[in-house]
Amino acid sequence: MIEIVNDFFEKDMFEKIKHHCTTKLNFEPQYFVGTTERNKYTHYGDRYFLEDDLELFKQFSDTIEKKFKIKIIDHEYGGVDRRSLDHFKPHVDTEFGAVRNVMVMLSGPSAVSNGTVFYTEGELDIHVGFRENRAIFFPSNYVHSAHANNVPNLKRFSATVFIKKYEKVL
């Protein structure tokens, strides 16, 4: 099941996090796990690892627990991603032992063609448009991708936390 929450962070907190993530972080190029070639098709995007900023991670994890009414028991930190949107990059996020992902849309144009898509049996099936401060909670084994866009040099920033074990809270 896919859950969507708009206004994930309180407005002032979101503006601080967005500014920090788009101006203060040092990103590293990342490639799909198991690939040896380094080209635009295997380049996943540029990532800043949240384990390098535990205070920032805590802001994400505390808000995840509050907004999705869960208690995170085990996690992989994940990171903040800066991505070009020149083509689809379908993938799953189970290689870390994750069972659920939370992706938070941080910065980019609001658009249906800038969002995240999910696949069923190899076909595009579900599309969640990009909106700053929107979060998506979904199973890590769902095939998904940032939506490709034909606008030259379009980039977006998002953050993902990989959850290995959690409990629903009433």
N, CA, C and O of each residue as an XYZ file, in Angstrom:
680
protein
N       0.831     -1.176      0.000
C       0.000      0.000      0.000
C       0.886      1.253      0.000
O       1.912      1.300      0.678
N       0.485      2.230     -0.745
C       1.194      3.497     -0.842
C       0.399      4.536     -0.047
O      -0.801      4.712     -0.259
N       1.092      5.223      0.874
C       0.462      6.303      1.635
C       1.165      7.604      1.274
O       2.386      7.642      1.122
N       0.384      8.664      1.140
C       0.923      9.981      0.778
C       0.520     10.986      1.847
O      -0.636     11.034      2.269
N       1.487     11.786      2.276
C       1.215     12.856      3.245
C       1.756     14.158      2.662
O       2.945     14.269      2.365
N       0.880     15.132      2.504
C       1.302     16.480      2.132
C       1.622     17.248      3.407
O       1.170     16.873      4.489
N       2.395     18.318      3.287
C       2.798     19.121      4.447
C       3.446     18.234      5.504
O       3.068     18.253      6.676
N       4.428     17.460      5.060
C       5.115     16.491      5.910
C       5.753     17.170      7.120
O       5.498     16.788      8.262
N       6.576     18.169      6.864
C       7.171     18.954      7.949
C       6.327     20.203      8.193
O       5.626     20.669      7.295
N       6.396     20.744      9.411
C       5.813     22.059      9.661
C       6.507     23.047      8.727
O       7.672     22.854      8.379
N       5.806     24.097      8.319
C       6.301     25.007      7.281
C       7.692     25.573      7.575
O       8.565     25.508      6.709
N       7.922     26.118      8.749
C       9.230     26.709      9.071
C      10.333     25.661      9.061
O      11.426     25.906      8.551
N      10.044     24.488      9.628
C      11.031     23.409      9.638
C      11.344     22.964      8.215
O      12.503     22.726      7.874
N      10.301     22.852      7.380
C      10.539     22.450      5.999
C      11.460     23.430      5.286
O      12.387     23.011      4.593
N      11.220     24.718      5.444
C      12.058     25.712      4.764
C      13.511     25.604      5.211
O      14.416     25.747      4.388
N      13.753     25.355      6.489
C      15.120     25.181      6.993
C      15.766     23.930      6.417
O      16.918     23.962      5.984
N      15.021     22.827      6.414
C      15.561     21.568      5.888
C      15.816     21.681      4.389
O      16.856     21.238      3.902
N      14.890     22.261      3.666
C      15.058     22.430      2.225
C      16.302     23.264      1.923
O      17.109     22.891      1.072
N      16.456     24.382      2.612
C      17.621     25.243      2.393
C      18.914     24.483      2.716
O      19.878     24.535      1.952
N      18.925     23.790      3.832
C      20.108     23.019      4.238
C      20.450     21.958      3.186
O      21.606     21.819      2.787
N      19.441     21.220      2.746
C      19.675     20.106      1.811
C      20.079     20.573      0.412
O      20.798     19.864     -0.293
N      19.630     21.737      0.013
C      19.936     22.202     -1.344
C      21.170     23.090     -1.422
O      21.662     23.365     -2.516
N      21.684     23.547     -0.263
C      22.835     24.468     -0.320
C      24.030     24.043      0.520
O      25.138     24.518      0.274
N      23.848     23.174      1.494
C      24.923     22.890      2.452
C      25.532     21.491      2.343
O      26.587     21.240      2.926
N      24.900     20.583      1.619
C      25.355     19.192      1.602
C      26.332     18.925      0.465
O      26.258     19.551     -0.592
N      27.248     17.990      0.692
C      28.187     17.538     -0.338
C      27.699     16.203     -0.887
O      27.670     15.196     -0.178
N      27.323     16.214     -2.141
C      26.754     15.031     -2.781
C      27.832     14.205     -3.477
O      28.810     14.745     -3.995
N      27.634     12.870     -3.478
C      28.541     11.946     -4.157
C      27.767     11.211     -5.243
O      26.617     10.831     -5.023
N      28.375     11.001     -6.417
C      27.687     10.225     -7.466
C      27.412      8.808     -6.990
O      28.263      8.177     -6.362
N      26.214      8.312     -7.293
C      25.821      6.954     -6.929
C      25.357      6.209     -8.170
O      24.718      6.776     -9.057
N      25.693      4.927     -8.211
C      25.313      4.073     -9.330
C      24.502      2.908     -8.793
O      24.624      2.555     -7.620
N      23.680      2.309     -9.636
C      22.878      1.184     -9.207
C      23.767      0.078     -8.669
O      24.844     -0.182     -9.206
N      23.315     -0.569     -7.610
C      24.049     -1.668     -6.992
C      24.255     -2.774     -8.024
O      23.332     -3.142     -8.751
N      25.475     -3.296     -8.078
C      25.781     -4.402     -8.975
C      26.192     -4.002    -10.378
O      26.476     -4.867    -11.207
N      26.230     -2.697    -10.661
C      26.650     -2.269    -11.996
C      28.126     -1.924    -11.976
O      28.640     -1.371    -11.004
N      28.803     -2.261    -13.075
C      30.219     -1.925    -13.185
C      30.425     -0.757    -14.135
O      31.407     -0.022    -14.021
N      29.499     -0.585    -15.071
C      29.614      0.539    -16.000
C      29.218      1.835    -15.293
O      28.339      1.849    -14.431
N      29.878      2.907    -15.673
C      29.566      4.221    -15.125
C      29.119      5.104    -16.284
O      29.942      5.668    -17.004
N      27.799      5.218    -16.452
C      27.249      6.064    -17.508
C      25.913      6.639    -17.030
O      25.485      6.366    -15.909
N      25.265      7.423    -17.868
C      24.036      8.090    -17.423
C      22.902      7.108    -17.143
O      21.959      7.447    -16.427
N      22.977      5.904    -17.691
C      21.915      4.929    -17.464
C      22.110      4.145    -16.162
O      21.142      3.630    -15.602
N      23.345      4.051    -15.681
C      23.587      3.361    -14.415
C      23.748      4.365    -13.259
O      23.753      3.980    -12.089
N      23.877      5.641    -13.602
C      23.993      6.691    -12.580
C      22.627      6.933    -11.959
O      21.706      7.407    -12.623
N      22.507      6.607    -10.695
C      21.246      6.745     -9.985
C      20.957      8.202     -9.660
O      19.808      8.641     -9.705
N      21.988      8.936     -9.337
C      21.876     10.329     -8.935
C      23.023     10.642     -7.997
O      23.924      9.824     -7.812
N      22.991     11.799     -7.417
C      24.013     12.192     -6.451
C      23.372     12.135     -5.068
O      22.246     12.595     -4.876
N      24.101     11.565     -4.105
C      23.521     11.338     -2.776
C      24.402     11.908     -1.676
O      25.630     11.869     -1.735
N      23.720     12.437     -0.675
C      24.334     12.773      0.603
C      23.766     11.770      1.596
O      22.547     11.647      1.718
N      24.624     11.057      2.301
C      24.184     10.001      3.208
C      23.755     10.584      4.556
O      24.518     11.297      5.207
N      22.541     10.274      4.957
C      22.000     10.811      6.212
C      22.763     10.326      7.436
O      22.678     10.957      8.489
N      23.499      9.235      7.336
C      24.298      8.788      8.483
C      25.414      9.777      8.798
O      26.010      9.714      9.873
N      25.704     10.694      7.869
C      26.716     11.720      8.101
C      26.162     12.950      8.816
O      26.920     13.864      9.145
N      24.871     12.985      9.058
C      24.240     14.097      9.771
C      23.089     13.530     10.595
O      21.938     13.544     10.161
N      23.410     13.035     11.782
C      22.413     12.347     12.602
C      21.295     13.268     13.073
O      20.175     12.815     13.309
N      21.592     14.559     13.211
C      20.536     15.503     13.591
C      19.506     15.636     12.466
O      18.302     15.657     12.726
N      19.971     15.725     11.233
C      19.066     15.791     10.089
C      18.276     14.488      9.983
O      17.068     14.517      9.750
N      18.945     13.347     10.152
C      18.251     12.064     10.108
C      17.161     12.012     11.180
O      16.058     11.534     10.917
N      17.461     12.494     12.374
C      16.477     12.470     13.466
C      15.253     13.308     13.111
O      14.130     12.930     13.445
N      15.453     14.436     12.441
C      14.301     15.250     12.024
C      13.415     14.455     11.062
O      12.189     14.488     11.164
N      14.051     13.739     10.126
C      13.271     12.910      9.199
C      12.580     11.772      9.945
O      11.373     11.581      9.797
N      13.338     11.011     10.749
C      12.755      9.825     11.389
C      11.665     10.184     12.389
O      10.649      9.492     12.455
N      11.845     11.244     13.167
C      10.808     11.654     14.113
C       9.522     12.039     13.381
O       8.425     11.699     13.824
N       9.660     12.741     12.268
C       8.475     13.168     11.517
C       7.826     11.982     10.819
O       6.601     11.922     10.718
N       8.627     11.038     10.335
C       8.076      9.812      9.736
C       7.204      9.091     10.757
O       6.077      8.696     10.455
N       7.732      8.923     11.965
C       6.971      8.218     12.999
C       5.657      8.937     13.314
O       4.611      8.307     13.466
N       5.732     10.252     13.407
C       4.541     11.040     13.740
C       3.510     11.010     12.608
O       2.331     10.751     12.849
N       3.949     11.271     11.390
C       3.007     11.428     10.273
C       2.431     10.098      9.781
O       1.277     10.046      9.355
N       3.225      9.025      9.835
C       2.737      7.736      9.353
C       2.311      6.808     10.488
O       1.951      5.655     10.254
N       2.353      7.322     11.726
C       1.907      6.584     12.910
C       2.578      5.218     13.006
O       1.924      4.179     13.091
N       3.922      5.262     12.988
C       4.710      4.044     13.134
C       5.814      4.269     14.160
O       6.116      5.405     14.526
N       6.398      3.196     14.610
C       7.605      3.223     15.430
C       8.674      2.490     14.630
O       8.535      1.300     14.349
N       9.744      3.202     14.262
C      10.834      2.596     13.510
C      11.694      1.795     14.482
O      12.214      2.343     15.455
N      11.842      0.512     14.220
C      12.633     -0.366     15.076
C      14.026     -0.553     14.499
O      15.003     -0.585     15.247
N      14.135     -0.678     13.173
C      15.428     -0.838     12.510
C      15.357     -0.132     11.162
O      14.314     -0.119     10.509
N      16.473      0.450     10.756
C      16.473      1.256      9.533
C      17.846      1.230      8.872
O      18.845      0.837      9.475
N      17.863      1.648      7.652
C      19.073      2.025      6.921
C      18.902      3.527      6.743
O      17.811      3.984      6.402
N      19.951      4.298      6.966
C      19.792      5.750      7.004
C      19.226      6.345      5.719
O      18.395      7.252      5.775
N      19.658      5.854      4.578
C      19.220      6.474      3.341
C      19.973      7.758      3.089
O      21.104      7.920      3.547
N      19.355      8.677      2.362
C      20.059      9.903      2.061
C      19.198     10.925      1.367
O      18.011     10.718      1.117
N      19.841     12.041      1.064
C      19.240     13.106      0.273
C      19.790     12.938     -1.134
O      21.003     12.843     -1.326
N      18.900     12.901     -2.117
C      19.292     12.683     -3.504
C      19.047     13.919     -4.348
O      18.036     14.607     -4.211
N      20.012     14.180     -5.229
C      19.880     15.208     -6.264
C      19.903     14.439     -7.572
O      20.885     13.770     -7.895
N      18.802     14.541     -8.330
C      18.681     13.717     -9.529
C      18.346     14.536    -10.758
O      17.590     15.506    -10.705
N      18.934     14.111    -11.869
C      18.497     14.584    -13.178
C      17.319     13.721    -13.584
O      17.246     12.548    -13.216
N      16.415     14.284    -14.326
C      15.193     13.558    -14.686
C      15.123     13.302    -16.188
O      14.065     13.449    -16.801
N      16.261     12.917    -16.781
C      16.300     12.756    -18.232
C      15.798     11.402    -18.730
O      15.528     11.256    -19.921
N      15.668     10.418    -17.855
C      15.081      9.136    -18.249
C      14.632      8.354    -17.011
O      15.078      8.621    -15.895
N      13.745      7.389    -17.231
C      13.247      6.546    -16.141
C      14.356      5.613    -15.670
O      15.165      5.144    -16.471
N      14.387      5.346    -14.360
C      15.370      4.434    -13.769
C      14.641      3.495    -12.806
O      14.800      3.617    -11.591
N      13.843      2.560    -13.331
C      13.069      1.674    -12.455
C      13.978      0.814    -11.576
O      14.999      0.300    -12.033
N      13.590      0.667    -10.303
C      14.382     -0.115     -9.364
C      13.544     -0.454     -8.130
O      12.457      0.087     -7.931
N      14.071     -1.353     -7.316
C      13.517     -1.641     -6.001
C      14.605     -1.317     -4.983
O      15.770     -1.155     -5.348
N      14.234     -1.223     -3.720
C      15.196     -0.856     -2.672
C      15.254     -1.910     -1.576
O      15.192     -1.586     -0.390
N      15.372     -3.160     -1.973
C      15.387     -4.245     -0.991
C      16.791     -4.722     -0.653
O      16.956     -5.535      0.257
N      17.809     -4.239     -1.362
C      19.169     -4.760     -1.155
C      19.728     -4.464      0.233
O      20.696     -5.104      0.645
N      19.154     -3.520      0.961
C      19.626     -3.197      2.311
C      18.804     -3.914      3.376
O      19.019     -3.712      4.571
N      17.872     -4.743      2.948
C      16.980     -5.392      3.894
C      15.765     -4.540      4.219
O      15.025     -4.847      5.153
N      15.552     -3.479      3.460
C      14.419     -2.589      3.715
C      13.105     -3.264      3.330
O      13.031     -4.003      2.348
N      12.071     -2.994      4.127
C      10.728     -3.460      3.804
C       9.818     -2.298      3.400
O       8.839     -2.496      2.680
N      10.140     -1.090      3.862
C       9.369      0.100      3.505
C      10.318      1.263      3.252
O      11.392      1.348      3.847
N       9.907      2.150      2.367
C      10.639      3.385      2.074
C       9.755      4.564      2.455
O       8.529      4.504      2.367
N      10.406      5.625      2.875
C       9.731      6.912      2.962
C      10.548      7.872      2.119
O      11.727      8.100      2.387
N       9.911      8.435      1.093
C      10.571      9.421      0.253
C       9.900     10.769      0.490
O       8.677     10.888      0.415
N      10.719     11.784      0.779
C      10.215     13.129      1.025
C      10.682     14.021     -0.122
O      11.877     14.107     -0.402
N       9.748     14.675     -0.773
C      10.055     15.576     -1.883
C      10.481     16.917     -1.300
O       9.716     17.561     -0.583
N      11.705     17.332     -1.611
C      12.271     18.526     -0.981
C      12.264     19.761     -1.871
O      11.806     20.824     -1.453
N      12.764     19.628     -3.090
C      12.878     20.812     -3.937
C      12.782     20.417     -5.401
O      13.419     19.465     -5.851
N      11.982     21.159     -6.120
C      11.795     20.934     -7.549
C      10.458     21.498     -7.953
O       9.627     21.819     -7.103
N      10.245     21.619     -9.248
C       8.964     22.157     -9.704
C       7.810     21.207     -9.400
O       7.932     19.997     -9.592
N       6.707     21.746     -8.933
C       5.509     20.932     -8.752
C       4.989     20.541    -10.123
O       4.686     21.394    -10.957
N       4.891     19.245    -10.339
C       4.431     18.770    -11.639
C       4.144     17.282    -11.581
O       4.781     16.538    -10.835
N       3.189     16.868    -12.369
C       2.918     15.444    -12.516
C       4.128     14.770    -13.156
O       4.466     13.636    -12.817
N       4.780     15.475    -14.086
C       5.908     14.891    -14.820
C       7.247     15.052    -14.100
O       8.301     14.939    -14.725
N       7.214     15.312    -12.807
C       8.423     15.424    -12.001
C       8.309     14.522    -10.777
O       9.145     14.588     -9.876
N       7.293     13.693    -10.742
C       7.003     12.906     -9.555
C       7.685     11.553     -9.547
O       8.765     11.370    -10.107
N       7.023     10.614     -8.897
C       7.508      9.244     -8.770
C       6.452      8.320     -9.343
O       5.257      8.488     -9.098
N       6.912      7.339    -10.113
C       5.993      6.377    -10.712
C       6.250      4.996    -10.136
O       7.365      4.671     -9.727
N       5.194      4.190    -10.114
C       5.264      2.812     -9.654
C       4.789      1.912    -10.788
O       3.909      2.277    -11.568
N       5.391      0.733    -10.859
C       5.112     -0.215    -11.935
C       4.392     -1.437    -11.395
O       4.623     -1.856    -10.261
N       3.522     -2.002    -12.211
C       2.903     -3.296    -11.945
C       3.126     -4.150    -13.182
O       2.744     -3.770    -14.289
N       3.747     -5.302    -12.985
C       4.044     -6.232    -14.080
C       4.748     -5.527    -15.237
O       4.414     -5.738    -16.402
N       5.721     -4.693    -14.901
C       6.548     -4.030    -15.901
C       5.928     -2.830    -16.588
O       6.549     -2.239    -17.471
N       4.724     -2.459    -16.204
C       4.025     -1.337    -16.832
C       3.817     -0.218    -15.818
O       3.561     -0.474    -14.641
N       3.931      1.032    -16.286
C       3.603      2.162    -15.419
C       2.171      2.004    -14.934
O       1.263      1.735    -15.721
N       1.977      2.175    -13.635
C       0.659      1.928    -13.075
C       0.180      3.078    -12.197
O      -0.956      3.532    -12.337
N       1.034      3.552    -11.293
C       0.648      4.589    -10.335
C       1.627      5.746    -10.458
O       2.835      5.541    -10.578
N       1.103      6.946    -10.428
C       1.935      8.130    -10.559
C       1.606      9.105     -9.439
O       0.450      9.486     -9.255
N       2.628      9.505     -8.692
C       2.464     10.496     -7.633
C       3.217     11.749     -8.076
O       4.441     11.720     -8.211
N       2.508     12.830     -8.301
C       3.127     14.069     -8.747
C       4.050     14.667     -7.701
O       3.881     14.442     -6.503
N       5.026     15.429     -8.168
C       5.988     16.071     -7.271
C       5.366     17.312     -6.660
O       4.816     18.162     -7.361
N       5.462     17.400     -5.359
C       5.069     18.596     -4.624
C       6.027     18.706     -3.447
O       6.184     17.758     -2.677
N       6.658     19.850     -3.309
C       7.571     20.037     -2.186
C       6.851     19.768     -0.878
O       5.698     20.154     -0.689
N       7.557     19.097      0.017
C       7.073     18.761      1.352
C       6.007     17.668      1.330
O       5.201     17.575      2.255
N       5.995     16.850      0.293
C       5.120     15.682      0.203
C       5.959     14.453      0.532
O       7.114     14.364      0.116
N       5.394     13.511      1.271
C       6.087     12.267      1.600
C       5.270     11.078      1.109
O       4.040     11.096      1.126
N       5.984     10.048      0.673
C       5.362      8.808      0.208
C       5.940      7.664      1.037
O       7.157      7.543      1.174
N       5.070      6.834      1.584
C       5.433      5.655      2.388
C       4.990      4.444      1.569
O       3.799      4.274      1.308
N       5.945      3.601      1.163
C       5.592      2.501      0.267
C       6.505      1.292      0.477
O       7.614      1.434      0.992
N       6.041      0.105      0.079
C       6.862     -1.091      0.205
C       8.133     -0.996     -0.646
O       8.091     -0.553     -1.793
N       9.241     -1.412     -0.077
C      10.540     -1.319     -0.757
C      10.634     -2.218     -1.980
O      11.470     -1.981     -2.851
N       9.793     -3.246     -2.063
C       9.850     -4.142     -3.215
C       8.975     -3.678     -4.376
O       8.895     -4.368     -5.393
N       8.324     -2.537     -4.247
C       7.595     -1.959     -5.370
C       8.604     -1.376     -6.359
O       9.481     -0.605     -5.969
N       8.486     -1.735     -7.614
C       9.348     -1.152     -8.638
C       8.888      0.289     -8.835
O       7.709      0.552     -9.071
N       9.847      1.221     -8.732
C       9.517      2.639     -8.821
C      10.649      3.408     -9.505
O      11.754      2.894     -9.677
N      10.353      4.629     -9.884
C      11.329      5.472    -10.569
C      10.905      6.932    -10.445
O       9.722      7.252    -10.336
N      11.907      7.801    -10.465
C      11.584      9.215    -10.663
C      11.014      9.335    -12.077
O      11.493      8.677    -13.001
N      10.005     10.165    -12.241
C       9.398     10.341    -13.563
C      10.370     11.070    -14.475
O      10.922     12.106    -14.103
N      10.578     10.533    -15.662
C      11.428     11.197    -16.654
C      10.708     12.440    -17.173
O       9.479     12.501    -17.206
N      11.497     13.414    -17.572
C      10.946     14.686    -18.023
C      11.805     15.200    -19.166
O      13.025     15.034    -19.146
N      11.185     15.822    -20.160
C      11.955     16.312    -21.304
C      12.436     17.754    -21.150
O      12.969     18.327    -22.100
N      12.257     18.349    -19.972
C      12.783     19.688    -19.717
C      14.298     19.563    -19.520
O      14.736     18.831    -18.633
N      15.109     20.263    -20.328
C      16.569     20.125    -20.211
C      17.084     20.514    -18.823
O      16.664     21.518    -18.247
N      17.997     19.703    -18.302
C      18.703     19.960    -17.040
C      17.789     20.074    -15.818
O      18.171     20.687    -14.821
N      16.604     19.500    -15.880
C      15.705     19.529    -14.732
C      16.251     18.617    -13.637
O      16.602     17.465    -13.892
N      16.317     19.140    -12.431
C      16.788     18.371    -11.282
C      15.768     18.500    -10.164
O      14.998     19.459    -10.097
N      15.789     17.503     -9.291
C      14.963     17.578     -8.099
C      15.755     17.037     -6.916
O      16.705     16.272     -7.083
N      15.353     17.442     -5.737
C      15.942     16.960     -4.492
C      14.859     16.201     -3.732
O      13.724     16.662     -3.607
N      15.231     15.040     -3.233
C      14.333     14.260     -2.386
C      15.179     13.546     -1.337
O      16.394     13.415     -1.490
N      14.543     13.096     -0.297
C      15.237     12.331      0.743
C      14.507     11.012      0.920
O      13.282     10.950      0.826
N      15.279      9.947      1.181
C      14.691      8.633      1.390
C      15.270      8.013      2.650
O      16.476      8.065      2.892
N      14.392      7.428      3.441
C      14.792      6.626      4.592
C      14.287      5.214      4.322
O      13.130      5.021      3.951
N      15.162      4.230      4.511
C      14.830      2.829      4.287
C      14.536      2.176      5.635
O      15.388      2.168      6.524
N      13.346      1.637      5.784
C      12.924      1.047      7.056
C      12.991     -0.469      6.956
O      12.374     -1.074      6.080
N      13.744     -1.072      7.860
C      13.903     -2.529      7.886
C      12.827     -3.201      8.748
O      12.356     -4.292      8.430
N      12.452     -2.537      9.830
C      11.443     -3.097     10.733
C      10.734     -1.948     11.411
O      11.357     -0.965     11.813
N       9.405     -2.082     11.537
C       8.605     -1.043     12.178
C       7.345     -1.656     12.755
O       6.984     -2.792     12.444
N       6.693     -0.894     13.589
C       5.400     -1.271     14.145
C       4.428     -0.131     13.913
O       4.798      1.040     14.003
N       3.182     -0.475     13.613
C       2.140      0.543     13.540
C       1.794      0.966     14.955
O       1.756      0.139     15.866
N       1.543      2.256     15.141
C       1.161      2.803     16.444
C      -0.268      3.296     16.330
O      -0.647      3.935     15.349
N      -1.036      2.994     17.327
C      -2.457      3.430     17.310
C      -2.613      4.842     17.792
O      -3.729      5.358     17.841
